Amino acid sequence: MTVPMRVVVVKQVPEKLNGRQGRSFLSEIQACVETDRPRIVLDCSKVRALDRHALHILLCCLEEAMKQNGDVKLAELPPGAHAFLEITGANRVFDTYATTAEAVETFHQLPAMPPSPRPPSQKEEQAA
């Protein structure tokens, strides 16, 4: 059986995500999530610093994707952003990656399947 590759959208996050820029970026994301199970990678390489306004916009992006059973992953975060995500607890809701390519690749990997249970042997059945 062949599993078709689903489209992964990569969006460049602007340098600043407050006010008008944040609303404009969120509108772009909303246009991307109008599909079933959207997969979005946010390239944060141009972001100078992550603050509460930027985090709010990123969380809104994630919320919009999750409404359609999708996901958002962050890539190339600026220095100090991981600490900010940890302090705010947002590190528990976002998957973060060093590069955009790594983040995109994770969407193409098949999820790990738990091992299927093996039937008990005759010796185990007799012991029970």
The first five atom37 places (N, CA, C, CB, O) and aatype in JSON, in Angstrom:
{
  "aatype": [12, 16, 19, 14, 12, 1, 19, 19, 19, 19, 11, 5, 19, 14, 6, 11, 10, 2, 7, 1, 5, 7, 1, 15, 13, 10, 15, 6, 9, 5, 0, 4, 19, 6, 16, 3, 1, 14, 1, 9, 19, 10, 3, 4, 15, 11, 19, 1, 0, 10, 3, 1, 8, 0, 10, 8, 9, 10, 10, 4, 4, 10, 6, 6, 0, 12, 11, 5, 2, 7, 3, 19, 11, 10, 0, 6, 10, 14, 14, 7, 0, 8, 0, 13, 10, 6, 9, 16, 7, 0, 2, 1, 19, 13, 3, 16, 18, 0, 16, 16, 0, 6, 0, 19, 6, 16, 13, 8, 5, 10, 14, 0, 12, 14, 14, 15, 14, 1, 14, 14, 15, 5, 11, 6, 6, 5, 0, 0],
  "atom_mask": [
    [1, 1, 1, 1, 1],
    [1, 1, 1, 1, 1],
    [1, 1, 1, 1, 1],
    [1, 1, 1, 1, 1],
    [1, 1, 1, 1, 1],
    [1, 1, 1, 1, 1],
    [1, 1, 1, 1, 1],
    [1, 1, 1, 1, 1],
    [1, 1, 1, 1, 1],
    [1, 1, 1, 1, 1],
    [1, 1, 1, 1, 1],
    [1, 1, 1, 1, 1],
    [1, 1, 1, 1, 1],
    [1, 1, 1, 1, 1],
    [1, 1, 1, 1, 1],
    [1, 1, 1, 1, 1],
    [1, 1, 1, 1, 1],
    [1, 1, 1, 1, 1],
    [1, 1, 1, 0, 1],
    [1, 1, 1, 1, 1],
    [1, 1, 1, 1, 1],
    [1, 1, 1, 0, 1],
    [1, 1, 1, 1, 1],
    [1, 1, 1, 1, 1],
    [1, 1, 1, 1, 1],
    [1, 1, 1, 1, 1],
    [1, 1, 1, 1, 1],
    [1, 1, 1, 1, 1],
    [1, 1, 1, 1, 1],
    [1, 1, 1, 1, 1],
    [1, 1, 1, 1, 1],
    [1, 1, 1, 1, 1],
    [1, 1, 1, 1, 1],
    [1, 1, 1, 1, 1],
    [1, 1, 1, 1, 1],
    [1, 1, 1, 1, 1],
    [1, 1, 1, 1, 1],
    [1, 1, 1, 1, 1],
    [1, 1, 1, 1, 1],
    [1, 1, 1, 1, 1],
    [1, 1, 1, 1, 1],
    [1, 1, 1, 1, 1],
    [1, 1, 1, 1, 1],
    [1, 1, 1, 1, 1],
    [1, 1, 1, 1, 1],
    [1, 1, 1, 1, 1],
    [1, 1, 1, 1, 1],
    [1, 1, 1, 1, 1],
    [1, 1, 1, 1, 1],
    [1, 1, 1, 1, 1],
    [1, 1, 1, 1, 1],
    [1, 1, 1, 1, 1],
    [1, 1, 1, 1, 1],
    [1, 1, 1, 1, 1],
    [1, 1, 1, 1, 1],
    [1, 1, 1, 1, 1],
    [1, 1, 1, 1, 1],
    [1, 1, 1, 1, 1],
    [1, 1, 1, 1, 1],
    [1, 1, 1, 1, 1],
    [1, 1, 1, 1, 1],
    [1, 1, 1, 1, 1],
    [1, 1, 1, 1, 1],
    [1, 1, 1, 1, 1],
    [1, 1, 1, 1, 1],
    [1, 1, 1, 1, 1],
    [1, 1, 1, 1, 1],
    [1, 1, 1, 1, 1],
    [1, 1, 1, 1, 1],
    [1, 1, 1, 0, 1],
    [1, 1, 1, 1, 1],
    [1, 1, 1, 1, 1],
    [1, 1, 1, 1, 1],
    [1, 1, 1, 1, 1],
    [1, 1, 1, 1, 1],
    [1, 1, 1, 1, 1],
    [1, 1, 1, 1, 1],
    [1, 1, 1, 1, 1],
    [1, 1, 1, 1, 1],
    [1, 1, 1, 0, 1],
    [1, 1, 1, 1, 1],
    [1, 1, 1, 1, 1],
    [1, 1, 1, 1, 1],
    [1, 1, 1, 1, 1],
    [1, 1, 1, 1, 1],
    [1, 1, 1, 1, 1],
    [1, 1, 1, 1, 1],
    [1, 1, 1, 1, 1],
    [1, 1, 1, 0, 1],
    [1, 1, 1, 1, 1],
    [1, 1, 1, 1, 1],
    [1, 1, 1, 1, 1],
    [1, 1, 1, 1, 1],
    [1, 1, 1, 1, 1],
    [1, 1, 1, 1, 1],
    [1, 1, 1, 1, 1],
    [1, 1, 1, 1, 1],
    [1, 1, 1, 1, 1],
    [1, 1, 1, 1, 1],
    [1, 1, 1, 1, 1],
    [1, 1, 1, 1, 1],
    [1, 1, 1, 1, 1],
    [1, 1, 1, 1, 1],
    [1, 1, 1, 1, 1],
    [1, 1, 1, 1, 1],
    [1, 1, 1, 1, 1],
    [1, 1, 1, 1, 1],
    [1, 1, 1, 1, 1],
    [1, 1, 1, 1, 1],
    [1, 1, 1, 1, 1],
    [1, 1, 1, 1, 1],
    [1, 1, 1, 1, 1],
    [1, 1, 1, 1, 1],
    [1, 1, 1, 1, 1],
    [1, 1, 1, 1, 1],
    [1, 1, 1, 1, 1],
    [1, 1, 1, 1, 1],
    [1, 1, 1, 1, 1],
    [1, 1, 1, 1, 1],
    [1, 1, 1, 1, 1],
    [1, 1, 1, 1, 1],
    [1, 1, 1, 1, 1],
    [1, 1, 1, 1, 1],
    [1, 1, 1, 1, 1],
    [1, 1, 1, 1, 1],
    [1, 1, 1, 1, 1],
    [1, 1, 1, 1, 1],
    [1, 1, 1, 1, 1]
  ],
  "atom_positions": [
    [[0.84, -1.17, 0.0], [0.0, 0.0, 0.0], [0.89, 1.24, 0.0], [-0.96, -0.01, 1.22], [1.86, 1.32, 0.76]],
    [[0.57, 2.2, -0.84], [1.32, 3.43, -0.93], [0.58, 4.52, -0.18], [1.55, 3.84, -2.4], [-0.63, 4.7, -0.35]],
    [[1.31, 5.24, 0.66], [0.72, 6.34, 1.41], [1.1, 7.63, 0.69], [1.21, 6.34, 2.9], [2.29, 7.92, 0.55]],
    [[0.12, 8.41, 0.23], [0.45, 9.64, -0.47], [1.08, 10.66, 0.47], [-0.8, 10.23, -1.13], [0.71, 10.76, 1.64]],
    [[2.04, 11.42, -0.06], [2.68, 12.47, 0.74], [1.73, 13.65, 0.82], [4.06, 12.9, 0.12], [1.23, 14.13, -0.2]],
    [[1.48, 14.11, 2.01], [0.61, 15.27, 2.19], [1.46, 16.54, 2.09], [-0.13, 15.2, 3.56], [2.65, 16.53, 2.39]],
    [[0.83, 17.59, 1.68], [1.5, 18.87, 1.51], [1.84, 19.45, 2.88], [0.63, 19.84, 0.7], [1.02, 19.46, 3.8]],
    [[3.07, 19.95, 2.99], [3.5, 20.66, 4.19], [3.73, 22.11, 3.77], [4.79, 20.01, 4.84], [4.53, 22.38, 2.87]],
    [[3.05, 23.03, 4.42], [3.19, 24.45, 4.12], [4.26, 25.03, 5.03], [1.84, 25.21, 4.29], [4.21, 24.85, 6.25]],
    [[5.23, 25.72, 4.44], [6.26, 26.4, 5.21], [5.99, 27.9, 5.1], [7.71, 26.04, 4.7], [5.94, 28.44, 4.0]],
    [[5.83, 28.55, 6.24], [5.58, 29.99, 6.26], [6.71, 30.68, 7.01], [4.2, 30.31, 6.92], [7.11, 30.26, 8.09]],
    [[7.2, 31.75, 6.41], [8.24, 32.57, 7.05], [7.58, 33.5, 8.05], [9.06, 33.38, 5.98], [6.7, 34.29, 7.68]],
    [[7.98, 33.41, 9.3], [7.44, 34.29, 10.34], [8.15, 35.63, 10.22], [7.61, 33.66, 11.78], [9.38, 35.67, 10.14]],
    [[7.4, 36.74, 10.2], [8.04, 38.05, 10.1], [8.89, 38.38, 11.32], [7.0, 39.12, 9.91], [8.76, 37.76, 12.38]],
    [[9.75, 39.36, 11.15], [10.67, 39.78, 12.22], [9.94, 40.14, 13.5], [11.5, 40.96, 11.75], [10.38, 39.8, 14.6]],
    [[8.82, 40.82, 13.35], [8.0, 41.21, 14.51], [6.59, 40.68, 14.32], [7.98, 42.77, 14.7], [6.04, 40.7, 13.21]],
    [[6.0, 40.21, 15.41], [4.64, 39.67, 15.36], [3.74, 40.41, 16.35], [4.63, 38.16, 15.67], [3.14, 39.81, 17.23]],
    [[3.66, 41.72, 16.18], [2.76, 42.46, 17.06], [1.9, 43.38, 16.21], [3.55, 43.27, 18.13], [2.28, 43.73, 15.09]],
    [[0.76, 43.76, 16.73], [-0.12, 44.68, 16.02], [-0.55, 44.2, 14.66], [0.0, 0.0, 0.0], [-0.98, 43.06, 14.49]],
    [[-0.42, 45.08, 13.69], [-0.88, 44.82, 12.33], [-0.15, 43.64, 11.7], [-0.71, 46.06, 11.47], [-0.76, 42.83, 11.01]],
    [[1.16, 43.54, 11.92], [1.93, 42.44, 11.33], [1.45, 41.09, 11.85], [3.43, 42.61, 11.62], [1.35, 40.13, 11.09]],
    [[1.16, 41.02, 13.12], [0.67, 39.77, 13.71], [-0.68, 39.37, 13.14], [0.0, 0.0, 0.0], [-0.9, 38.2, 12.81]],
    [[-1.59, 40.34, 13.01], [-2.91, 40.04, 12.45], [-2.81, 39.63, 10.99], [-3.83, 41.26, 12.58], [-3.51, 38.72, 10.54]],
    [[-1.93, 40.29, 10.25], [-1.73, 39.95, 8.84], [-1.18, 38.53, 8.7], [-0.77, 40.97, 8.17], [-1.62, 37.76, 7.84]],
    [[-0.21, 38.19, 9.55], [0.38, 36.85, 9.5], [-0.67, 35.8, 9.85], [1.58, 36.75, 10.46], [-0.75, 34.76, 9.21]],
    [[-1.47, 36.07, 10.86], [-2.52, 35.13, 11.26], [-3.53, 34.93, 10.13], [-3.24, 35.63, 12.53], [-4.03, 33.82, 9.94]],
    [[-3.84, 35.98, 9.38], [-4.73, 35.84, 8.23], [-4.14, 34.92, 7.18], [-5.03, 37.22, 7.61], [-4.85, 34.11, 6.58]],
    [[-2.82, 35.03, 6.96], [-2.14, 34.13, 6.01], [-2.26, 32.68, 6.46], [-0.65, 34.52, 5.86], [-2.5, 31.79, 5.65]],
    [[-2.09, 32.46, 7.75], [-2.17, 31.1, 8.29], [-3.58, 30.57, 8.16], [-1.72, 31.08, 9.76], [-3.77, 29.4, 7.81]],
    [[-4.57, 31.39, 8.44], [-5.96, 30.95, 8.35], [-6.3, 30.49, 6.93], [-6.92, 32.07, 8.78], [-7.1, 29.57, 6.75]],
    [[-5.7, 31.12, 5.93], [-5.91, 30.69, 4.55], [-5.28, 29.32, 4.3], [-5.33, 31.73, 3.57], [-5.76, 28.56, 3.46]],
    [[-4.22, 29.0, 5.02], [-3.52, 27.72, 4.85], [-4.23, 26.56, 5.54], [-2.11, 27.82, 5.37], [-4.04, 25.4, 5.15]],
    [[-5.03, 26.85, 6.55], [-5.62, 25.77, 7.34], [-7.01, 25.39, 6.88], [-5.67, 26.18, 8.78], [-7.71, 24.65, 7.58]],
    [[-7.42, 25.86, 5.75], [-8.75, 25.55, 5.26], [-8.82, 24.18, 4.6], [-9.21, 26.6, 4.29], [-9.8, 23.86, 3.93]],
    [[-7.8, 23.36, 4.78], [-7.78, 22.0, 4.27], [-7.92, 21.04, 5.44], [-6.48, 21.71, 3.46], [-7.83, 21.44, 6.6]],
    [[-8.14, 19.78, 5.13], [-8.22, 18.76, 6.17], [-6.81, 18.41, 6.63], [-8.96, 17.5, 5.66], [-5.94, 18.14, 5.8]],
    [[-6.58, 18.41, 7.91], [-5.31, 18.06, 8.53], [-4.13, 18.89, 8.0], [-5.03, 16.6, 8.32], [-3.17, 18.33, 7.47]],
    [[-4.21, 20.22, 8.13], [-3.1, 21.05, 7.65], [-1.81, 20.77, 8.41], [-3.47, 22.53, 7.76], [-1.82, 20.52, 9.61]],
    [[-0.71, 20.82, 7.68], [0.61, 20.61, 8.25], [1.43, 21.84, 7.94], [1.3, 19.3, 7.7], [1.73, 22.13, 6.79]],
    [[1.79, 22.56, 8.99], [2.45, 23.85, 8.8], [3.75, 23.89, 9.6], [1.51, 25.01, 9.23], [3.79, 23.52, 10.77]],
    [[4.8, 24.36, 8.93], [6.07, 24.62, 9.59], [6.27, 26.13, 9.57], [7.27, 23.86, 8.89], [6.22, 26.75, 8.51]],
    [[6.49, 26.71, 10.73], [6.75, 28.13, 10.83], [8.25, 28.35, 10.96], [6.0, 28.75, 12.03], [8.87, 27.97, 11.95]],
    [[8.83, 28.96, 9.92], [10.26, 29.25, 9.89], [10.48, 30.56, 10.65], [10.8, 29.36, 8.41], [10.1, 31.63, 10.19]],
    [[11.1, 30.45, 11.82], [11.28, 31.6, 12.7], [12.68, 32.22, 12.58], [11.04, 31.19, 14.14], [13.11, 32.94, 13.47]],
    [[13.38, 31.95, 11.49], [14.76, 32.4, 11.35], [14.9, 33.92, 11.31], [15.36, 31.81, 10.11], [15.97, 34.43, 11.64]],
    [[13.88, 34.64, 10.93], [13.97, 36.11, 10.86], [13.46, 36.79, 12.13], [13.18, 36.62, 9.68], [13.6, 38.0, 12.27]],
    [[12.9, 36.03, 13.04], [12.38, 36.59, 14.28], [13.56, 37.0, 15.16], [11.45, 35.56, 15.02], [14.48, 36.21, 15.4]],
    [[13.53, 38.24, 15.63], [14.62, 38.72, 16.49], [14.54, 38.11, 17.9], [14.6, 40.26, 16.59], [15.51, 37.56, 18.41]],
    [[13.37, 38.22, 18.48], [13.16, 37.7, 19.83], [11.7, 37.31, 19.96], [13.57, 38.74, 20.93], [10.82, 37.91, 19.35]],
    [[11.46, 36.3, 20.76], [10.1, 35.83, 21.0], [9.59, 36.54, 22.25], [10.04, 34.27, 21.17], [10.21, 36.46, 23.32]],
    [[8.46, 37.24, 22.12], [7.85, 37.89, 23.28], [6.41, 37.38, 23.42], [7.88, 39.45, 23.14], [5.99, 36.5, 22.67]],
    [[5.69, 37.92, 24.37], [4.34, 37.4, 24.63], [3.39, 37.65, 23.47], [3.78, 38.03, 25.89], [2.49, 36.84, 23.22]],
    [[3.57, 38.76, 22.74], [2.71, 39.03, 21.58], [2.96, 38.0, 20.48], [2.97, 40.46, 21.05], [2.02, 37.46, 19.89]],
    [[4.23, 37.73, 20.22], [4.59, 36.75, 19.19], [4.09, 35.36, 19.6], [6.12, 36.73, 18.95], [3.56, 34.63, 18.77]],
    [[4.26, 35.01, 20.87], [3.8, 33.7, 21.34], [2.29, 33.58, 21.18], [4.19, 33.49, 22.82], [1.78, 32.53, 20.79]],
    [[1.57, 34.65, 21.47], [0.11, 34.62, 21.3], [-0.26, 34.33, 19.85], [-0.51, 35.97, 21.74], [-1.15, 33.51, 19.6]],
    [[0.41, 34.97, 18.91], [0.12, 34.73, 17.49], [0.46, 33.29, 17.12], [0.92, 35.73, 16.59], [-0.3, 32.64, 16.4]],
    [[1.6, 32.78, 17.6], [1.98, 31.39, 17.3], [0.96, 30.41, 17.87], [3.39, 31.08, 17.86], [0.61, 29.42, 17.22]],
    [[0.48, 30.69, 19.07], [-0.54, 29.82, 19.67], [-1.86, 29.9, 18.89], [-0.77, 30.22, 21.14], [-2.56, 28.89, 18.76]],
    [[-2.19, 31.07, 18.38], [-3.4, 31.2, 17.55], [-3.25, 30.39, 16.26], [-3.67, 32.69, 17.21], [-4.2, 29.76, 15.81]],
    [[-2.04, 30.39, 15.69], [-1.78, 29.58, 14.49], [-2.0, 28.11, 14.79], [-0.35, 29.82, 13.97], [-2.64, 27.4, 14.02]],
    [[-1.47, 27.66, 15.91], [-1.63, 26.27, 16.32], [-3.11, 25.94, 16.55], [-0.81, 25.98, 17.59], [-3.59, 24.88, 16.14]],
    [[-3.82, 26.84, 17.19], [-5.24, 26.62, 17.46], [-6.02, 26.46, 16.15], [-5.82, 27.79, 18.28], [-6.86, 25.56, 16.03]],
    [[-5.75, 27.33, 15.19], [-6.46, 27.25, 13.9], [-6.16, 25.93, 13.2], [-6.06, 28.43, 12.99], [-7.07, 25.32, 12.63]],
    [[-4.91, 25.49, 13.23], [-4.56, 24.21, 12.6], [-5.22, 23.04, 13.32], [-3.03, 24.02, 12.59], [-5.7, 22.11, 12.67]],
    [[-5.25, 23.1, 14.64], [-5.84, 22.0, 15.4], [-7.35, 21.89, 15.2], [-5.53, 22.18, 16.88], [-7.92, 20.81, 15.33]],
    [[-8.0, 22.99, 14.88], [-9.44, 22.95, 14.59], [-9.72, 22.06, 13.37], [-9.98, 24.37, 14.35], [-10.82, 21.54, 13.22]],
    [[-8.72, 21.9, 12.51], [-8.86, 21.07, 11.31], [-8.05, 19.77, 11.45], [-8.39, 21.85, 10.06], [-7.71, 19.14, 10.45]],
    [[-7.74, 19.37, 12.7], [-6.95, 18.18, 12.99], [-5.54, 18.26, 12.41], [-7.65, 16.95, 12.45], [-4.97, 17.24, 12.02]],
    [[-4.99, 19.45, 12.36], [-3.65, 19.65, 11.83], [-2.64, 19.94, 12.93], [0.0, 0.0, 0.0], [-2.93, 19.77, 14.11]],
    [[-1.46, 20.36, 12.52], [-0.39, 20.64, 13.47], [0.5, 21.74, 12.93], [0.43, 19.36, 13.77], [0.58, 21.96, 11.72]],
    [[1.17, 22.43, 13.85], [2.13, 23.47, 13.54], [3.42, 23.13, 14.27], [1.61, 24.89, 13.94], [3.41, 22.8, 15.46]],
    [[4.53, 23.22, 13.55], [5.85, 22.98, 14.15], [6.7, 24.22, 13.93], [6.54, 21.72, 13.53], [6.59, 24.9, 12.91]],
    [[7.56, 24.51, 14.89], [8.42, 25.68, 14.82], [9.84, 25.26, 14.42], [8.43, 26.43, 16.16], [10.34, 24.23, 14.86]],
    [[10.47, 26.08, 13.58], [11.84, 25.78, 13.15], [12.69, 27.05, 13.23], [11.84, 25.21, 11.7], [12.21, 28.17, 13.08]],
    [[13.97, 26.83, 13.47], [14.98, 27.89, 13.47], [14.63, 29.05, 14.39], [15.18, 28.4, 12.07], [14.63, 30.21, 13.99]],
    [[14.32, 28.71, 15.64], [13.99, 29.73, 16.63], [15.21, 30.58, 16.97], [13.43, 29.08, 17.9], [16.33, 30.08, 16.92]],
    [[15.01, 31.85, 17.31], [16.14, 32.71, 17.67], [16.73, 32.29, 19.01], [15.7, 34.19, 17.72], [16.09, 31.58, 19.78]],
    [[17.96, 32.74, 19.29], [18.57, 32.41, 20.59], [17.69, 32.89, 21.74], [19.98, 33.04, 20.7], [17.12, 33.98, 21.69]],
    [[17.57, 32.07, 22.75], [16.77, 32.41, 23.92], [15.3, 32.03, 23.8], [0.0, 0.0, 0.0], [14.58, 32.04, 24.8]],
    [[14.85, 31.7, 22.61], [13.43, 31.39, 22.42], [13.04, 30.1, 23.13], [13.11, 31.28, 20.94], [11.93, 29.99, 23.65]],
    [[13.94, 29.12, 23.15], [13.62, 27.86, 23.82], [13.38, 28.1, 25.31], [14.76, 26.84, 23.61], [12.48, 27.52, 25.9]],
    [[14.21, 28.96, 25.91], [14.04, 29.28, 27.33], [12.7, 29.99, 27.56], [15.2, 30.17, 27.83], [12.01, 29.71, 28.55]],
    [[12.33, 30.9, 26.66], [11.05, 31.6, 26.77], [9.89, 30.62, 26.66], [10.93, 32.68, 25.69], [8.92, 30.71, 27.42]],
    [[9.99, 29.68, 25.71], [8.93, 28.68, 25.57], [8.82, 27.82, 26.82], [9.2, 27.79, 24.34], [7.72, 27.45, 27.24]],
    [[9.95, 27.51, 27.42], [9.94, 26.69, 28.63], [9.34, 27.45, 29.81], [11.36, 26.23, 28.98], [8.53, 26.9, 30.56]],
    [[9.72, 28.7, 29.97], [9.19, 29.52, 31.07], [7.68, 29.66, 30.97], [9.85, 30.91, 31.06], [6.98, 29.62, 31.98]],
    [[7.18, 29.84, 29.76], [5.74, 30.04, 29.56], [4.97, 28.73, 29.49], [5.51, 30.82, 28.29], [3.74, 28.74, 29.54]],
    [[5.67, 27.6, 29.38], [5.01, 26.31, 29.26], [4.63, 25.95, 27.84], [0.0, 0.0, 0.0], [4.09, 24.87, 27.59]],
    [[4.91, 26.84, 26.89], [4.56, 26.59, 25.49], [5.43, 25.51, 24.86], [4.68, 27.87, 24.69], [5.1, 25.0, 23.79]],
    [[6.52, 25.15, 25.51], [7.37, 24.06, 24.99], [6.63, 22.73, 25.0], [8.67, 23.95, 25.81], [7.03, 21.78, 24.33]],
    [[5.55, 22.66, 25.78], [4.76, 21.42, 25.84], [3.74, 21.3, 24.71], [4.04, 21.33, 27.16], [3.19, 20.23, 24.48]],
    [[3.5, 22.4, 24.01], [2.51, 22.35, 22.92], [3.13, 22.47, 21.53], [1.51, 23.44, 23.1], [2.49, 22.13, 20.54]],
    [[4.36, 22.94, 21.46], [5.03, 23.09, 20.16], [6.19, 22.11, 20.03], [5.54, 24.53, 19.98], [6.97, 21.92, 20.97]],
    [[6.28, 21.48, 18.87], [7.49, 20.74, 18.52], [8.41, 21.74, 17.86], [7.17, 19.5, 17.56], [8.0, 22.49, 16.97]],
    [[9.68, 21.76, 18.28], [10.64, 22.71, 17.72], [11.8, 21.95, 17.09], [11.17, 23.68, 18.81], [12.19, 20.88, 17.55]],
    [[12.34, 22.53, 16.01], [13.42, 21.88, 15.26], [14.48, 22.9, 14.9], [12.87, 21.2, 13.98], [14.19, 24.09, 14.74]],
    [[15.71, 22.43, 14.77], [16.84, 23.3, 14.45], [16.72, 23.85, 13.04], [18.16, 22.53, 14.61], [17.11, 25.0, 12.79]],
    [[16.2, 23.05, 12.12], [16.07, 23.51, 10.73], [14.66, 23.28, 10.21], [17.08, 22.78, 9.83], [13.91, 22.45, 10.73]],
    [[14.32, 24.05, 9.19], [13.01, 23.9, 8.56], [12.9, 22.52, 7.9], [12.78, 25.01, 7.5], [11.85, 21.89, 7.96]],
    [[13.99, 22.07, 7.28], [13.97, 20.76, 6.62], [13.67, 19.64, 7.61], [15.32, 20.5, 5.92], [12.92, 18.72, 7.28]],
    [[14.24, 19.7, 8.8], [13.96, 18.68, 9.83], [12.48, 18.68, 10.19], [14.82, 18.92, 11.09], [11.86, 17.63, 10.31]],
    [[11.91, 19.86, 10.36], [10.51, 19.97, 10.74], [9.6, 19.41, 9.64], [10.14, 21.44, 11.04], [8.64, 18.69, 9.93]],
    [[9.91, 19.73, 8.4], [9.12, 19.22, 7.28], [9.23, 17.7, 7.22], [9.59, 19.85, 5.94], [8.23, 17.02, 7.0]],
    [[10.42, 17.18, 7.41], [10.64, 15.73, 7.33], [9.81, 14.98, 8.37], [12.13, 15.41, 7.52], [9.34, 13.87, 8.1]],
    [[9.62, 15.55, 9.54], [8.85, 14.85, 10.58], [7.4, 14.65, 10.16], [8.91, 15.61, 11.9], [6.75, 13.71, 10.61]],
    [[6.89, 15.53, 9.33], [5.52, 15.35, 8.84], [5.43, 14.2, 7.85], [5.02, 16.64, 8.19], [4.35, 13.62, 7.67]],
    [[6.54, 13.85, 7.21], [6.53, 12.78, 6.21], [6.84, 11.41, 6.8], [7.52, 13.09, 5.13], [6.68, 10.39, 6.12]],
    [[7.28, 11.37, 8.06], [7.59, 10.09, 8.69], [6.3, 9.43, 9.17], [8.58, 10.27, 9.87], [5.38, 10.1, 9.64]],
    [[6.25, 8.12, 9.03], [5.11, 7.38, 9.55], [5.22, 7.31, 11.06], [5.03, 5.96, 8.93], [6.32, 7.16, 11.58]],
    [[4.11, 7.42, 11.76], [4.17, 7.32, 13.22], [4.61, 5.93, 13.64], [2.81, 7.66, 13.85], [4.3, 4.93, 12.99]],
    [[5.34, 5.88, 14.74], [5.79, 4.59, 15.26], [4.59, 3.79, 15.74], [6.82, 4.78, 16.41], [3.74, 4.29, 16.48]],
    [[4.54, 2.56, 15.32], [3.44, 1.68, 15.71], [3.88, 0.85, 16.9], [2.98, 0.77, 14.52], [5.01, 0.34, 16.93]],
    [[3.01, 0.69, 17.88], [3.37, -0.18, 19.0], [3.47, -1.61, 18.49], [2.34, -0.08, 20.15], [2.78, -1.98, 17.54]],
    [[4.33, -2.42, 19.11], [4.44, -3.81, 18.65], [3.11, -4.53, 18.82], [5.55, -4.55, 19.42], [2.42, -4.37, 19.83]],
    [[2.75, -5.33, 17.83], [1.5, -6.06, 17.93], [1.67, -7.2, 18.93], [1.05, -6.59, 16.54], [2.72, -7.84, 18.98]],
    [[0.64, -7.45, 19.71], [0.75, -8.51, 20.71], [0.88, -9.86, 20.02], [-0.47, -8.49, 21.66], [0.2, -10.15, 19.04]],
    [[1.75, -10.67, 20.56], [1.93, -12.01, 19.99], [0.98, -12.95, 20.71], [3.41, -12.5, 20.11], [0.7, -12.77, 21.89]],
    [[0.49, -13.95, 20.01], [-0.4, -14.91, 20.68], [0.4, -15.71, 21.71], [-1.07, -15.87, 19.64], [1.58, -15.99, 21.5]],
    [[-0.24, -16.07, 22.81], [0.49, -16.84, 23.83], [0.87, -18.23, 23.29], [-0.39, -16.99, 25.12], [0.15, -18.85, 22.51]],
    [[2.03, -18.68, 23.75], [2.46, -20.02, 23.34], [1.66, -21.07, 24.11], [3.99, -20.22, 23.58], [0.98, -20.75, 25.08]],
    [[1.74, -22.31, 23.68], [1.0, -23.37, 24.36], [1.47, -23.51, 25.79], [1.15, -24.71, 23.62], [0.67, -23.78, 26.69]],
    [[2.77, -23.33, 26.01], [3.31, -23.45, 27.36], [2.72, -22.36, 28.26], [4.86, -23.35, 27.35], [2.38, -22.64, 29.41]],
    [[2.59, -21.13, 27.75], [2.02, -20.03, 28.53], [0.54, -20.26, 28.79], [2.23, -18.69, 27.81], [0.05, -19.95, 29.87]],
    [[-0.19, -20.82, 27.8], [-1.61, -21.09, 27.99], [-1.81, -22.16, 29.07], [-2.25, -21.54, 26.65], [-2.72, -22.05, 29.89]],
    [[-0.95, -23.21, 29.08], [-1.08, -24.26, 30.06], [-0.77, -23.76, 31.45], [-0.18, -25.42, 29.71], [-1.36, -24.23, 32.42]],
    [[0.16, -22.81, 31.56], [0.53, -22.28, 32.88], [-0.58, -21.4, 33.45], [1.84, -21.49, 32.78], [-0.67, -21.25, 34.67]],
    [[-1.39, -20.83, 32.61], [-2.46, -19.92, 33.07], [-3.64, -20.67, 33.51], [-2.86, -18.97, 32.01], [-4.63, -20.06, 33.93]]
  ]
}
